[in-house]
Amino acid sequence: MNIHEYQAKEILKQYGLPVLKGKSYNKNLETLDADIKDLKGPPWVVKSQIHAGGRGAGYFKNSFNDKGGVQVVFDKDKVSSVAQSMMGNVLVTKQTGEIGKKVNRIFIEEGCDIDREFYLSLLVDRNNSKVMMMISAAGGMDIEEVAITNPEKIINVHFTTYKDISLDDSLLKKLDITKNQLDELTSIINKLLNAFTSIDASTIEINPLVLNNQGSFVVLDAKISLDDNALFRHPELAELKDLTEEDPLELQAAEHDMNYVKLDGSIGCMVNGAGLAMATMDIIKQFGEEPANFLDLGGTANKDRVIMGFKTIQSDPNVKSILINIFGGIIHCDMIANGIVEAVKELDFKLPLVVRFQGTNAKEGKDMINNSDLGLISIDDFTEAAKKVVELAKG
């Protein structure tokens, strides 16, 4: 689960990280003029809060100046007008695509005199089953680009313990910092590790971590991703989820215990089991088309869930054909077939539909599909089913 910058900074502040004072707003900016008096400046920084990177380099669809979604304002009287222009506007970044994202939250923060910028993150390195720190003196930039063009500028450190860690003196030269600054950085990373493990984070990214003109480190931007599987331990963190940042179809599916992720293709997929779902999407791509979604009905699917799955897929106007790929185990293929037939009738479903059944009661399920008189296509072979659904999508 992703959270906003202002939420991430509030968490980091609780763990003693050096963050600047700021104020967040959710759609309503009525108290801004009064609040700004409590924030030191100039400058003040007005930040759009969306779940996408590259905000500062982005642009607004309803353009009001030539700056992006993070703007430094030196005139106190202009802070409000900049915030008003951002709120409700659509911000386009390299991560949002041309559709952009509507800005429903604004974060206004005290400015900072910046001497140098660094990149710092903690993440789970699944190859080594350890928490890894990535740090670089090339902060404030796209770290993926740095990794490609100047990989030697990124330093990776794996931790075997998460308390009272110390950093090697080699970082003095690699990061071009003083001994006092290395000690301060060590303290920051210990606090960050405490936060990381305490809240069950999967990633904490600070970009940039800056040295101010006084030679002290400050967290200038922060991103936290939380492990969804551990949210049951943190109900207070689960409440931070911003539903306006979620796809409505994904939320609808989640309410019915389905795993749905909208994609950009034209072939709808309905599958039981995440592994089979991934294989289904792969084979569709192999034959030259793109999947429109990932949809896992789960191991306890029933007729009602199948109908809801159809409603979800049908809500995507980009879908041109659908492949249903079911392996019967705990769930029986004939039960899924009954749900398919009922859904097609109930929803007056007109899109081309290919069904593949294997496993428990597969024959019974295929018979129901073939005898439905609804124009449904049943194919046993995985490859042939994929070929057919791609052919139907292309018309």
Secondary structure, DSSP 8 states (H G I E B T S, - for coil): -B--HHHHHHHHHHTT--B--EEEEES--TTHHHHGGGS--S-EEEEE--S-S--TT-EESS-SSS--SEEEE--HHHHHHHHHHHTT-EEE-TTT-TT-EE--EEEEEE---EEEEEEEEEEEETTTTEEEEEEES-TTS-HHHHHHH-GGGEEEEEES-SSS----THHHHHHT--HHHHHHHHHHHHHHHHHHHHTTEEEEEEEEEEEETTS-EEE---EEEE-GGGGGG-HHHHTT--GGGS-HHHHHHHHTT-EEEE-SSSEEEEESSHHHHHHHHHHHHHTT--BSEEEE--TT--HHHHHHHHHHHHT-TT--EEEEEEEESSS-HHHHHHHHHHHHHHHT--S-EEEEEEETTHHHHHHHHHTS-S--EE-S-HHHHHHHHHHHHT-
